[in-house]
Amino acid sequence: MTYSDRARAQDEKVVLKEKEAKQGLELREMRYVLAIGTAGAVIALAIVGYILL
């Protein structure tokens, strides 16, 4: 690939639909894991803070 080929390729407009542009999976379970993990971290820090203070 020559420089002019790369320059031409960069100038082309690429339009993707929303489904095509997504790069990861969207699972409802991930939200629950995130919520439970965050809540667990907050509770753990509260317990440690209560014990140390």
N, CA, C and O of each residue as an XYZ file, in Angstrom:
212
protein
N       0.849     -1.175      0.000
C       0.000      0.000      0.000
C       0.894      1.238      0.000
O       1.747      1.399      0.874
N       0.697      2.084     -0.961
C       1.505      3.289     -1.078
C       0.894      4.413     -0.257
O      -0.208      4.294      0.278
N       1.633      5.497     -0.175
C       1.162      6.655      0.590
C      -0.142      7.197      0.027
O      -1.053      7.534      0.782
N      -0.236      7.283     -1.293
C      -1.455      7.831     -1.897
C      -2.656      6.925     -1.656
O      -3.775      7.412     -1.495
N      -2.436      5.612     -1.628
C      -3.525      4.685     -1.319
C      -4.017      4.889      0.109
O      -5.222      4.897      0.358
N      -3.091      5.053      1.038
C      -3.478      5.277      2.432
C      -4.199      6.602      2.597
O      -5.182      6.689      3.331
N      -3.721      7.626      1.924
C      -4.364      8.936      2.016
C      -5.780      8.876      1.454
O      -6.696      9.467      2.025
N      -5.967      8.185      0.365
C      -7.293      8.030     -0.226
C      -8.214      7.240      0.709
O      -9.394      7.563      0.853
N      -7.662      6.209      1.337
C      -8.447      5.384      2.252
C      -8.877      6.190      3.467
O      -9.968      5.970      3.991
N      -8.049      7.113      3.924
C      -8.401      7.944      5.074
C      -9.454      8.972      4.716
O     -10.231      9.382      5.578
N      -9.498      9.392      3.474
C     -10.457     10.401      3.051
C     -11.868      9.839      2.871
O     -12.842     10.591      2.881
N     -11.977      8.532      2.709
C     -13.291      7.936      2.511
C     -14.102      8.007      3.803
O     -13.584      7.742      4.887
N     -15.354      8.360      3.678
C     -16.222      8.472      4.838
C     -16.809      7.094      5.155
O     -17.369      6.430      4.283
N     -16.673      6.688      6.389
C     -17.191      5.397      6.816
C     -18.397      5.642      7.704
O     -18.305      6.341      8.713
N     -19.518      5.069      7.329
C     -20.740      5.228      8.106
C     -21.196      3.845      8.549
O     -21.457      2.965      7.729
N     -21.286      3.674      9.860
C     -21.741      2.409     10.409
C     -23.037      2.624     11.180
O     -23.247      3.670     11.793
N     -23.874      1.644     11.138
C     -25.086      1.700     11.935
C     -24.720      1.421     13.383
O     -23.628      0.934     13.675
N     -25.645      1.735     14.292
C     -25.362      1.596     15.723
C     -24.955      0.175     16.099
O     -24.014     -0.020     16.869
N     -25.650     -0.801     15.565
C     -25.343     -2.199     15.889
C     -23.969     -2.598     15.365
O     -23.263     -3.369     16.015
N     -23.583     -2.089     14.211
C     -22.282     -2.426     13.630
C     -21.139     -1.735     14.367
O     -20.024     -2.256     14.407
N     -21.403     -0.578     14.944
C     -20.351      0.208     15.570
C     -20.036     -0.262     16.992
O     -18.972      0.053     17.525
N     -20.939     -1.002     17.599
C     -20.698     -1.469     18.962
C     -19.537     -2.444     18.976
O     -19.404     -3.282     18.084
N     -18.693     -2.328     20.000
C     -17.519     -3.177     20.061
C     -17.608     -4.235     21.137
O     -16.758     -5.124     21.188
N     -18.587     -4.172     21.980
C     -18.688     -5.148     23.054
C     -20.090     -5.682     23.191
O     -21.026     -5.220     22.538
N     -20.209     -6.657     24.047
C     -21.511     -7.229     24.315
C     -22.232     -6.399     25.365
O     -21.604     -5.840     26.265
N     -23.515     -6.323     25.250
C     -24.302     -5.613     26.242
C     -25.221     -6.620     26.912
O     -26.240     -7.028     26.354
N     -24.845     -7.005     28.104
C     -25.612     -7.989     28.834
C     -26.158     -7.363     30.116
O     -25.473     -6.589     30.784
N     -27.376     -7.703     30.439
C     -27.976     -7.166     31.666
C     -27.233     -7.655     32.900
O     -27.169     -6.961     33.915
N     -26.668     -8.866     32.802
C     -25.964     -9.411     33.952
C     -24.762     -8.545     34.342
O     -24.400     -8.470     35.516
N     -24.154     -7.896     33.356
C     -22.998     -7.049     33.649
C     -23.378     -5.891     34.556
O     -22.593     -5.482     35.412
N     -24.569     -5.368     34.371
C     -25.021     -4.265     35.230
C     -25.165     -4.726     36.667
O     -24.802     -4.005     37.597
N     -25.697     -5.936     36.849
C     -25.866     -6.459     38.198
C     -24.514     -6.734     38.844
O     -24.329     -6.462     40.030
N     -23.587     -7.260     38.091
C     -22.252     -7.525     38.625
C     -21.585     -6.214     39.033
O     -20.956     -6.139     40.089
N     -21.718     -5.200     38.214
C     -21.141     -3.900     38.536
C     -21.779     -3.310     39.786
O     -21.078     -2.797     40.658
N     -23.103     -3.381     39.879
C     -23.810     -2.826     41.041
C     -23.444     -3.575     42.316
O     -23.189     -2.954     43.348
N     -23.418     -4.899     42.254
C     -23.086     -5.699     43.442
C     -21.631     -5.479     43.853
O     -21.331     -5.366     45.041
N     -20.736     -5.418     42.883
C     -19.325     -5.179     43.191
C     -19.081     -3.811     43.804
O     -18.301     -3.673     44.746
N     -19.754     -2.798     43.263
C     -19.606     -1.450     43.814
C     -20.169     -1.377     45.223
O     -19.549     -0.795     46.113
N     -21.348     -1.969     45.430
C     -21.953     -1.980     46.763
C     -21.060     -2.734     47.745
O     -20.888     -2.307     48.886
N     -20.500     -3.842     47.306
C     -19.604     -4.601     48.178
C     -18.364     -3.812     48.555
O     -17.916     -3.874     49.700
N     -17.807     -3.076     47.612
C     -16.622     -2.264     47.898
C     -16.947     -1.148     48.880
O     -16.159     -0.861     49.781
N     -18.102     -0.520     48.710
C     -18.509      0.559     49.624
C     -18.717      0.000     51.023
O     -18.276      0.605     52.000
N     -19.379     -1.140     51.136
C     -19.608     -1.744     52.453
C     -18.292     -2.153     53.092
O     -18.091     -1.935     54.286
N     -17.396     -2.744     52.314
C     -16.094     -3.154     52.850
C     -15.298     -1.947     53.342
O     -14.689     -2.005     54.410
N     -15.298     -0.866     52.582
C     -14.580      0.337     53.021
C     -15.224      0.949     54.255
O     -14.521      1.476     55.118
N     -16.543      0.891     54.353
C     -17.231      1.406     55.539
C     -16.862      0.588     56.774
O     -16.635      1.148     57.847
N     -16.802     -0.725     56.626
C     -16.433     -1.585     57.762
C     -14.999     -1.329     58.187
O     -14.718     -1.202     59.379
N     -14.087     -1.251     57.222
C     -12.677     -0.988     57.535
C     -12.546      0.389     58.175
O     -11.813      0.545     59.152
N     -13.241      1.388     57.643
C     -13.170      2.726     58.235
C     -13.723      2.766     59.641
O     -13.201      3.483     60.493
N     -14.768      2.010     59.895
C     -15.374      1.975     61.233
C     -14.431      1.306     62.231
O     -14.314      1.745     63.375
N     -13.754      0.232     61.786
C     -12.845     -0.484     62.655
C     -11.605      0.362     62.971
O     -11.147      0.390     64.114
N     -11.068      1.043     61.971
C      -9.841      1.812     62.166
C     -10.077      3.145     62.876
O      -9.165      3.673     63.512
N     -11.262      3.682     62.777
C     -11.534      4.974     63.406
C     -12.279      4.726     64.657
O     -12.624      5.670     65.368
